[in-house]
């Protein structure tokens, strides 16, 4: 005898702690099984009742509305990307009172509450941060992962069910807070890092993946007139999984160089997850980076505490690791690793062992772990980190930090103050820069020609070498043509 049971859509969950809402997709009736003493008789199947047809129509309508919301005006990420003036206009249309003077995140919160009253469904996403108590919140990169009223609560039962960890990008249906609650809450997990949630069971932890030398190259050459990237491509080729240290005195153009690298990667390798992490930088540089690149820019400016620098950096590296576990190629451009190390030195519990310059002996362990996460992986995916290290700042602490990181990378790009004084850009010291195992990234014929070029430039001072290389590159539209037609004798 058949027994009809209630069916559940994939990835549907009810959290006993906060998710006590009936799913409109879920049938609420269960057929009663006939008694074994009853003699079976042939019964004609009844026609579907009008009520059941109405329920099916309602389910179809709810599904259609949900799909519309995912791409429409109830998508929380779209609101987070608007400026305050646009949000004021929406608040006026929604009839929200006293919206003038609200902070941006409070304004988004009120708009979402007003809209969900009219539509009943809402869709959101964010990067998961799990707190010590076991529950978590989906933070927004638009606000540099700062806690805010528009964060989305995710319960411990949901975290356990899907095996979620810090850094996962979670997308799904959400609901507004009840009277006694402060945050939106996740009702259903629709995607994790853009993939089906069931795929998370097939993922290997980042620490268990096998690193190897980078052997796939990023091509930075784009516009023939963009000589900076063409020179970087020749001098220090960058592979997927590279761990590069950009050694830079003050005012040598390191931030502009990172910006151009970001734009080249975005143009030539659009499949890459690109994140620019600015630690202890000036606010105007953050704005400039956001406006002139298409990458995700995450920042903690110099007026914020050291603990905030650390929290932002740890969110970014965890997010990158989760993407790599799913087989993606991720690039982090960090400015600067010196200031990140300073922040850890401020926050780490003192061990009693102080190095030169006031650096605690244990302070550099976590910055090294951050930088050391860059690697190419045999199982697929890679994490590339290009971090700037400050030198010649007059600070003993900066010297110690640089010495500790020197040699940990597998590529170094040195900027030279003498070139800046002569107004020569890019201010790259060609002879001091290079990539380890570059034979894995270059074609044998190209490698031979690059070696020949380096032999010629090695006899020149940094200013002469860059000026000669720029003069020759300007005559041909690509590096390949330059190498093939090279006549430096």
Protein Blocks (a to p, Z undefined) as FASTA:
>chain_A
ZZddddddehiacdfklmccccfkbcfbdcddddfklccdddddddddfklmmmmmmmmm
mmmmmmmmmmmmklmklmmmpcfklmmmmmmmnopahkgopafklmmmmmmmmmmmmnop
acddddddddfkopacdddfkloopacfkbccddfklmmmnopaehiacddddddddfkb
cbdcdfbdfbgghiafklmmmpccfklpccdddfbdcdfbfcfklmmlmmmmmmmccdeh
iacdddddehihpmmmmmmmmmmmmmmmmmbccddddehiafklmmmmmmmpcbdcdddd
fkbcfklmmmmmmmmmmmmmmmmmnopacddddddfklmmmmmmmmpccehiacehhiaf
klmmmmmmmmmmgccdfkgpcddddddddehkopaklmmmmmmmgojaccdcdddfklmm
nopacfbdfklgccehklmmpcfklmmmmmmmmmmmmmpcfklmmmmmmmmmmmpcbfkl
mmmmgcfZZ
